[in-house]
Amino acid sequence: MTDIGLPLRRLTWPDFAGLGRDGARLIAPPLAAATLLFGGWELASRNGLVSARLLPAPSKVFDTLMRSLSILLDQAQPTFWGAVAGIVLAAALGIALGAAVSYSRTLMQAVYPTIVFFQLIPKVALAPVFLLWFGTGFAANVIFSVFIAFFPVVVATIAGLQAAPPNYERLCRSLMMSRAQMFLRVKFPFALPHIFSGLRIGVTFAVIGVVLGEFITAQVGLGYIILFSANNFETALLLASILLLCGVGIVLFTFFLALEAVVIRIYDSR
Amino acid sequence: MNAAGADYVIVDRLSKVYNEGTRQRVEAVAPSSFTVKAGEFVALLGPSGCGKSTLLMMIAGLDAPSAGRIEVAGRAMTAPRAETGIMFQDPTLLPWKSALDNVLFPFLAAQRQAANPPVDRAAALLDEVGLRGFHDHKPRQLSGGMRQRVAICRALVYEPDLLLMDEPFSALDAITRDEMNLVLMKMWQDHRHTALFVTHSIREAVYLADRVLVMSRRPGRIVEDIRIPFARPRGLEIGETVEFNKICGHLRGKIEHVPH
């Protein structure tokens, strides 16, 4: 840090005062916007501006959430673990396929168009086909989740494995490194930031996949509760389920962000 | 290290043509022949895009020639050899490894994998190039010149007999470049390997080399081969002498007036 002659306070750890000040600046605007939105919604709902049946007040939704929490948490479990299984399998398969395709130019030219083609299919349209193939149940939901979450990971892996500048490959070849070593020591670490951005998209897709599966198979899970409460005009329950579903998404997303932070700290390719 | 006087690198009617047999056919290197003696420092000088880097990559075994042959240390080159050190225009350091670990990177290759990588030698090399106290720094914490110093150490750590350099200092500013030339001179004098240095800087070529080969514009071919008479060790001040500037003028003329 260069001294520019300003009476700057030396940043010490922990600087809670500074943290609080910066934190306030960071949190205040979105907090104000959210308060405005939910406050307006609450008022509109209470004054009968919108039908409480169609759009119950946030307080009512929260109340329902609290009252049905044990049931909802019960139903959230298959959804959560389905999404976890979905993204983990999608990550493993996606990275493996991305690496395999990147291994040979011929394989890339052969397979990449197919991957892109499959990515262009609106995957929701395939859900009934999956129902036909894999039946109903947890496994079927996971398979559908993997199918959706897998593409962003493959595409990101393929892009990432091209991220190392060409001279690195020349360097490794001049050092007579094997292709496997080059992959492990250079190409894969350089690909990590790309792979993680693929995983971030993949996580949200994995949740969508499981919920879609639950919509269609309609047996358990938050997706099923959402469908059920919509059919019964239980809008408050429906919104409460969606709130919990957001929670599932946030937990998963945060986990991958944390994992990314740890890995990128080690393999920092800036 | 090398028997002085013998031809160590023999380049015989070497050429490179891209996209042969198509309308995009490009002749990058016209048939070129030259030799480098053991322990000699030869600069390959030419304008941008003249094919001098392609020529160097073929000598490194990283690019296949279209015709002609290369012999290094009495053996025909068809693939990279373990005893060649290489430097690129960019330092190509691994950003997540420390300077010291980057220097030791060559020992991760299978045939050099040892139970104990030569940490002491790597550390000594870093000290030699003036990076004492920076062994644990990551590349992003180092300046451009410092990164190329690490790259020099990485190229020398396995004691190559031939050092190939592809415009290693062309991305650096003029002052840093002078510094790097001094560092490179010192390392070459202390470690004595045969060196082939590609550059588009006339002054850099004359300052560093025992011999300068001039390549013409594409398709590149060798149009001049002169010996640089200055005694070693050379200080940067030789750049001010009349003789130095006369040689530079002569080389500039060769580059500008090459017959097409």
Interface residues (C-beta under 8 A of the other chain):
Chain A: P165 N167 Y168 R170 L171 C172 R173 S174 L175 M176 M177 S178 Q181 R185 V186 P189 I266 Y267 D268 S269 R270
Chain B: M57 A60 G61 L62 P80 A82 T84 I86 F88 Q89 D90 T92 L94 P95 W96 F105 P106 L108 A109 A110 Q111 R112 K138 R140
